Amino acid sequence: MDFTAGRFHPTVTRPELKFRARASLSGRWGAAILALIIFILLSLGCGLIPIVGAILLLPPLEFGLCVFFLRFYRDHDSRIENLFTGFNMFGKTLAVYWLSTLYVFLWSLLFIIPGIVASYKYSQAMLILFDNPEISASEAIRRSSAMMYGNKLTLFIQDLSFIGWFILSIFPGFYIGFLWSIPYYYTTRVAFYEDLVYSVQSGFSGNYDNYNNFNN
């Protein structure tokens, strides 16, 4: 696939992506929620191991959560073992996680907005690395940057559309909603990634206006 900046364009609307995510989750919410609960418990366990847990164990788990929802959406694969995929690519998983974190931190030193922009710029690196395990972490980050050129604001607005779900989940009596909103959020993000990949594979060339500096 040609990862040239400007070649990736959304082919469907945000409501359509969310519809596809709900369709993928339909009848399988239990598997998605179980995976999230296991991830949360393992992450809490990592927190009990000073330094090593956060530096060495949490990144592969976060990679695995992304892979779980990618395969959940793409292949209808709900196996919990997908959560541990990051440990099969341990070195590259650590590298892509910490390199992207470093880049976001450095951009954040300028101001908070450049840091937010950078976080979206590198947001697809883990999924790209999973689909292209032969590439380096730096190449996965470069490809994410190319994929997100012109698309950062689109994903930012998509994420904002979940704010209501997340706010509701913090109120007493609605905590359980967190277990529904997070799988929905991750599945919609995966649908966004898959749509961008499809846009290049299908030769789609959308004529969308750039969103000023945020998208460049």
Secondary structure, DSSP 8 states (H G I E B T S, - for coil): ----TT-----S-HHHHHHHHHHHHTT-HHHHHHHHHHHHHHHHHHHTSTTHIIIIIHHHHHHHHHHHHHHHHHH----GGGGGGGGGGHHHHHHHHHHHHHHHHHHHTT-HHHHHHHHHHTTTHHHHHHH-TTS-HHHHHHHHHHHTTTTHHHHHHHHHTTHHHHHHHTSTT-GGGHHHHHHHHHHHHHHHHHHHHHHHHTT--------GGGG-
